[in-house]
Structures are given as C-alpha cells and as structure tokens.
Amino acid sequence: MPVLLEEVVRFLQPQAGGHYIDGTLGEGGHTEAILECSAPDGRVLGIDLDPEALDRVAQRLSRYVKSGRLLLAQGNFADLERIAAAQAFGPVQGILLDLGFSSLQLSNPRRGLSFTVEGPLDMRLDPEQPLSAADLVNRADEQELADIFYRYGEERYARQIARRIGREREQAPITTTRRLAEIVTAAIAAARQGPPRDGIHPATRVFMALRIAVNRELENLEQALPQMLNLLSRGVPGERGPAGRMAVIAFHSLEDRIVKDFMKREATDCLCPPRTPVCVCGHRARLRLLTPKPVQPTAEEVRANPRSRSARLRVAERLADSPA
Ligand SMILES: C[S@@+](CC[C@H](N)C(=O)[O-])C[C@H]1O[C@@H](n2cnc3c(N)ncnc32)[C@H](O)[C@@H]1O
C-alpha cells in the first residue's frame, strides 16, 4: 500500500502533459496514481535499483508502458540526472522519492533484510553491488560495526553487540539473518540492566543500521537531492508546464534531517554567517518550501498500514526566477 498517497498527489498536482520522475518505483503505487491523474498524456520515468521490482511493475502497468506514458529504468537515484538524460527526460513537473524498502522486499527471505524471516545475510537492493551485509558483519572491525549500529540505528548497546559479533565470527562466519538476530539478542540481554526500553524486537536497530550502511542510503540521498532540484522545471516560457515540485518521504530521522536541511538551505537567499554586513556568498534561493512542518500519515492510515507510522513527507517547489 503506497504511503501518504493522497498527500503526494495533492502536492505534486499531476496534470495532463506533465512529466514526472518516481525515483523509487517499488511496486508502482505512487506512479500509477500519478499516471491516472495526468491522463491522457502525462508521462512518468520510474527508476528502481531492484530489477525484480521493475519486472513486476512492467507487467502490472504494461498498458502504460505500451502507450509510452511509463518509462522504466534500472538504476540508483544517486545517478538521477544521468538516467534522466539518457531517456531525454526533463525538465519535469514533479519528482518523488519514497525511501527505504517495499513490504515485498522486506518479507522476501532471499534478500535477508528482516530478522523475522530466515535467509542469507544479504540486504543488497542492487544485486550487482559487491558488498553484502554478511561481508560487512564478518570483515569490518569491531569499532566500525559499533559506529554503524550507533550512528544509523541509535543502538545504545552498539559496542557490546559489536564485541559479541567479533567473538562469534571467530567460531564460524555469520551468514544468516537468524544467527545474527540471536547474537544481537544475546548481547543485549547480557548488557541490559532492567526491562527493555520499548516493545520492539532487540535486533530491530542493528538490522536497520546494516541496511542503511550496505545500501549507502544516506550518501545516495545526499547525492540525489541537488539533482532533483536541477531537474525541476522553473515554469518559465520555453519550459513545459508549471514550476516543478520535489517530494521526499523519509522513514528515518537521519534521512529526514538531510531532506529538511537541504530544502531549508535551498529556500534561503544568503548563507553568510549571521551579522555579516554584506553578503559575500552570493547564494540565491532556488526553492520555496511547501511543507514548513513534515506531513505525517493520519491515524487512520497508520491503523490500516502500520509501516507508515514513521513516514515524513517534505515538499518544495522550484522558484521561477531561480538560477538555472
Ligand atoms: C518504499 S519502496 C517504494 C514504494 C513505491 N512508492 C510504491 O508505491 O510502490 C522503496 C523502493 O526504492 C527502491 N530504492 C531504494 N534505494 C534506491 C536507490 N538508491 N535508487 C533507486 N531505487 C532505490 C527500493 O528498491 C524500493 O523498491
């Protein structure tokens, strides 16, 4: 079920003739809604790292592929401008990133993304990528693992977990989700004084941290944001349609911070330190914020789709008089 679907459509305002990019195609839920709202001739370029997701959408939305309204590309949204240029796609009226993983990916045992299903400790969205979670868990030194668990998972027992992983992998390499989950659970039980802080499974934070590290999620997002902005139409004569809008749904506070800081900075004219008498940086705003506060799912949506609970949507619009 696509997260914050109504809100995304309300902000992107898809319309006939418009061009849109969905940088995280997934199961194609948001893309389908954009195509429906931009009938009869709006077009979407759908990108995903995961070739299996692209195959499923190519079948499910084959009518749009056949009519040329839906273009599909396998790739990383960190290469957005290159992918769009290869398809001669842009400037665009809207770009969406709905970060993270789809429910199908999370529940697929072959992907090893979840501690609730036994599978190989893989976690790669892009099967061509060389580094898997097992490589990281078995090869990284304990300090590096502890940093990953602490930084990306905010795991308070990061050091104790990394130390136990170090001991366990000397016995035999850690290659499955279940074994890692057991090691993490045992490390936390030994380190914790008193009952658990919250109701979540003890391995939740470590698995989340590993997924972020293996797929370089924060780095990809940082690279994608300026490219999204560059691809947005300014809505000036000679460019198709109204000014373009960029929308990002984040599920993790570190991702949301990156999006918030980027949009705020690009919505600001001068970035000189406070009390600088005359601007020397020459920075000019290129965006207008449409969501001063992030948009969150309604209680009804969270009830119907608990995965949406931590979603935060931020949207900004390209300024017509902004530098190209
Ligand atoms: C939450 S799902 C998107 C769901 C989609 N909006 C829908 O309605 O079905 C996120 C998708 O983004 C993809 N993805 C994650 N990181 C990516 C990246 N750096 N580049 C391209 N796709 C990525 C994942 O493979 C996954 O299919």
The ligand as a MOL file (V3000), in Angstrom:
LIG
                    3D

  0  0  0     0  0            999 V3000
M  V30 BEGIN CTAB
M  V30 COUNTS 27 29 0 0 0
M  V30 BEGIN ATOM
M  V30 1 C 9.2780 2.1800 -0.1480 0
M  V30 2 S 9.6120 1.4700 -1.6840 0 CHG=1
M  V30 3 C 8.7200 2.4660 -2.8030 0
M  V30 4 C 7.2880 2.0940 -2.9270 0
M  V30 5 C 6.5710 2.8220 -4.0460 0
M  V30 6 N 6.4920 4.2480 -3.8000 0
M  V30 7 C 5.1990 2.2410 -4.3060 0
M  V30 8 O 4.2230 2.9920 -4.3400 0
M  V30 9 O 5.0900 1.0300 -4.5020 0 CHG=-1
M  V30 10 C 11.2460 1.9950 -1.9990 0
M  V30 11 C 11.8260 1.4850 -3.3070 0
M  V30 12 O 13.0010 2.2560 -3.5550 0
M  V30 13 C 13.9930 1.4340 -4.0840 0
M  V30 14 N 15.2710 2.0660 -3.7820 0
M  V30 15 C 15.8610 2.2100 -2.5700 0
M  V30 16 N 17.0220 2.8840 -2.6920 0
M  V30 17 C 17.1520 3.1840 -4.0150 0
M  V30 18 C 18.1400 3.8930 -4.7610 0
M  V30 19 N 19.2300 4.4120 -4.1800 0
M  V30 20 N 17.9390 4.0410 -6.0900 0
M  V30 21 C 16.8340 3.5240 -6.6970 0
M  V30 22 N 15.8810 2.8290 -6.0280 0
M  V30 23 C 16.0290 2.6700 -4.7060 0
M  V30 24 C 13.7800 0.0900 -3.4120 0
M  V30 25 O 14.3060 -0.9480 -4.2090 0
M  V30 26 C 12.2560 0.0320 -3.2990 0
M  V30 27 O 11.6920 -0.6480 -4.3890 0
M  V30 END ATOM
M  V30 BEGIN BOND
M  V30 1 1 1 2
M  V30 2 1 2 3
M  V30 3 1 2 10
M  V30 4 1 3 4
M  V30 5 1 4 5
M  V30 6 1 5 6
M  V30 7 1 5 7
M  V30 8 2 7 8
M  V30 9 1 7 9
M  V30 10 1 10 11
M  V30 11 1 11 12
M  V30 12 1 11 26
M  V30 13 1 12 13
M  V30 14 1 13 14
M  V30 15 1 13 24
M  V30 16 1 14 15
M  V30 17 1 14 23
M  V30 18 2 15 16
M  V30 19 1 16 17
M  V30 20 1 17 18
M  V30 21 2 17 23
M  V30 22 1 18 19
M  V30 23 2 18 20
M  V30 24 1 20 21
M  V30 25 2 21 22
M  V30 26 1 22 23
M  V30 27 1 24 25
M  V30 28 1 24 26
M  V30 29 1 26 27
M  V30 END BOND
M  V30 END CTAB
M  END
